[in-house]
Amino acid sequence: MRTAYDVILRPIITEQSMEHGDIGKYVFEVARDANKPEIKNAVETIFDVDVEKVTTLNMQGKKKRTGRYPEGSRKAWKKAVVRLTSDSKTIEFFEGMV
């Protein structure tokens, strides 16, 4: 049985993701095999909020070269954008970042 911390790996903190915090959207890196109901339950469990909608994206690993060596690639990962309900409290982890 996976825990909520196995599903949610880390928050994504970028300028674009911080701007969406005002409207109740938060971005997380999640496990590659996690589905939307698992992500919703994990966010509700960890942060004690009400989730309205979950959107997921599979981010492909980029090809990279280091000098003259053959190219390798970065790892592929999964991104989840979580929208909270209007009457839900905010996630305190993202407060004060902007």
N, C-alpha and C positions, 0 to 999 in steps of 0.2 A: 504494500500500500504506500503510495506516494504522499508526502506531506505537502502543505501549501508552499513551503520553502523550496521544494524540489521542482515545483511548477514555475514559480516566479524566480528568475535568476538574478536580475538586477534592474534598477530603473535606468532609463535612457535620459540623460540630462544634456540637452542641446538647446540652442536659442529657440528653435522652432517648437520643440516639445514644451518648453517653459511658457511660451505664449499661449498654448492651448490650455494651460492650467486655469486660466481665468474663466473659461467656459466649461470646466469640469472634465477635461480630457487629460489623461495621464498615459505615458508610454513606458512599456516594460519589455525587457528581453525575457522570453519564456522558453521553456523546454521545447525542442523540435517536435515532439510527439504529443504535446498538450493540445487539447481541443477547447473550444469556447466555453462550455460549461465548467470545465476544470479551472480555466483561467478566472472565470467569474467567481467561483467559490473560493479560490485561493486569495484573490484581492479582497473579497468581503471578509475572509477569516483574518488575514494579516492586518488590514488597516481599519476594520470595523466600519465599513461604508456600504452604501447600497449602489450596486452597479446596474446601469440601465442597458448598456450595449457594449459588446466586445467585437473589435475588428482585428483580424490577424493578417500578417504579411510574411511571406517567406523571403528572406533576404539572401541572395546568392553570394557566395564568396568571390571576391575579386581576384583576378590573376595578377600576380606581382613578380617582379624580377629583382634580384639583388646582384648588381654588377654583371659579370659575364656568366654567371651560373645559370642553369636552366630555371625556367619560371616555376614558381610554386603558386599556391593560392591561399587566401585567407579562408577561415572557416565560414560555412553557411550558418545562418541563425534565423530565429523566428521572432518577429516583433508583434506586440499586441498593443492596440490603442484602446483604452478603457474609458468609457464615458459614464460618469456618475449621474444619479438622478438629481433633480433640481433641489429637493429637500434634504439631500444627504450632506454630511459634513465633508470638509475638504481633507485631503491627505496631508498631514503635517510635515511629512518628509520633504515635500516640495515647497513648503512655505519659506520665504526669505531667500530663495535661490536667485530671484530676478532682481 
